[in-house]
């Protein structure tokens, strides 16, 4: 039972990590200053951190005995 719950959490965390990282990079703006292209991210990084924590918790739960 613990292994199943851990696998579900791990997979959900991985999917969330991929999705929110993609959204984070899509929310970046770039502009030019003195001939240099500057990129500024306006995305929120908190969902990325939460997804990573959920994924790691799922891995720990799945591998615990």
C-alpha positions, 0 to 999 in steps of 0.5 A, spaced: 500 500 500 505 504 501 509 503 495 502 504 491 501 511 494 509 513 494 508 511 486 502 515 485 505 521 489 512 521 485 508 520 478 504 526 480 510 530 483 514 529 476 508 531 472 507 537 476 514 539 476 514 538 468 508 542 467 510 548 472 517 549 469 514 549 462 509 555 464 515 558 468 519 559 462 513 561 458 512 567 462 518 570 461 519 577 458 525 579 454 527 586 452 533 589 449 538 594 453 544 597 450 544 592 444 544 586 450 538 582 450 535 581 457 530 576 459 526 577 466 522 571 468 515 573 471 513 566 473 511 564 480 516 558 482 513 556 488 509 551 484 515 548 482 518 547 489 511 544 491 511 539 486 519 537 487 517 536 494 511 532 493 515 528 488 521 527 493 516 525 498 513 520 494 520 517 492 521 516 499 515 513 501 515 508 495 522 506 497 521 505 505 520 498 508 
